[in-house]
Amino acid sequence: MKSFPSLSLAFCLISLGLLSFACNPSNPETQKEPVQNLSYQFLVGTYTDSLHHGINHLTFSPGENLMTVQTIAAGIANPSFVIASKDGKTVYSLEEEAGIQGGNVLTFSRNGEDNSLTLLDQDASQGDHPCHISLSPNEDFVILGNYTGGSLSVFKVIEDKKLDFVQLIQHTGKSVNPDRQEKPHVHSTTFDPEGKRVLVADLGTDKIYVYDFAPDQAEPLSLAGEFPVTPGDGPRHLAFSKDGKEVLVVQEMSAVMEVFSYENGILTPQQRLSLLDEGFTGNVGAAEIRVSPDGKNVYVSNRGDANTISVFAKNDSGQYERIQNISSGGIMPRNFNLTPDGKYLLAAHQASNDIVIFERDLDTGILTQTLWKAQVHKPVYLHPLPN
């Protein structure tokens, strides 16, 4: 088995002259309450340019004024999406590449003591440039979204956490943008809260596909419905509301958050909300969408010339409204995530090579950028780990 040693990459930021206070999130005189002695851990997926790059591990301890990043699996090609089992002991990563059988999906065991990873299995993705991984609620199936391949691949988790390829679904079609939508581009595969269906966002065909999931069948996925979005939207990622009755979709190319009601696998459009401030001109590239752990807020990132995080909340009428647009603190916020308690939001910037931390108001959901920041080579995904 191949074990990957830890290699320290980056620590709490900015310059040596500022190091003594650079990690303080706010002025002690204005801080509302003392920072509890909590520690948060994240896996960090990256794009790689050398054998020294790979999967990283981030630790953030506000009470200790400490933020560190280590490379725990170097030499992996473009591990742009990385997730873990609920207990944090098994890690799945991609190699976002193309080839005869596409890229790869890698399975690791994780040592919680030193965070080292040991490679257990490597399988071809069966489609070019896999960019998304989903794990079934029972953790017995893994589904990949293959972006350039325009397909999704289904794997069964078998003995010793290895993966057995069981199904490939190839999408067909295109949409209105000849540069970005000349063919299917599967960007995400997401299980619904009940684990009965998988929703697939296809940027290339401007559709959200709903598949029934039957784990006891030889081919677990069967198409249940197709739901077109506005031509040119480019659906990318989606999230479910806390009660599971809404699907919230980030439309990459139009920089819109779209809200759908969800019942028995049926999506019905409800709202379209722009991520852009009035008068904005420039390129856009909406990327990630997250629902806060308490279910009160929805957060969406936007790249291009915007580089913002939008915050949404429901008003008294039950409709979503945008309550904040804030700079993401860097360039190209491809991904971000929240700590499990919802107190902090971490934004990963592919182009400025950093991860920036925001403090979240637990009552309003409003974000305030802190001075915590770490330099990381092209970070593009953040996955929280259990402590």
Beta strands, then each sheet from edge to edge (+ up, - down):
strand 1: 2-4
strand 2: 7-11
strand 3: 40-46
strand 4: 54-61
strand 5: 66-74
strand 6: 82-84
strand 7: 90-95
strand 8: 104-110
strand 9: 117-124
strand 10: 130-135
strand 11: 141-146
strand 12: 151-157
strand 13: 163-170
strand 14: 186-191
strand 15: 197-202
strand 16: 207-213
strand 17: 221-228
strand 18: 235-240
strand 19: 246-251
strand 20: 256-263
strand 21: 266-274
strand 22: 286-291
strand 23: 297-302
strand 24: 308-314
strand 25: 320-327
strand 26: 335-338
strand 27: 344-349
strand 28: 354-360
strand 29: 367-375
strand 30: 379-385
sheet 1: 1+ 9- 8+ 7- 6+
sheet 2: 2+ 5- 4+ 3- 30+
sheet 3: 10+ 11- 12+ 13-
sheet 4: 14+ 15- 16+ 17-
sheet 5: 18+ 19- 20+ 21-
sheet 6: 22+ 23- 24+ 25-
sheet 7: 26+ 27- 28+ 29-
end
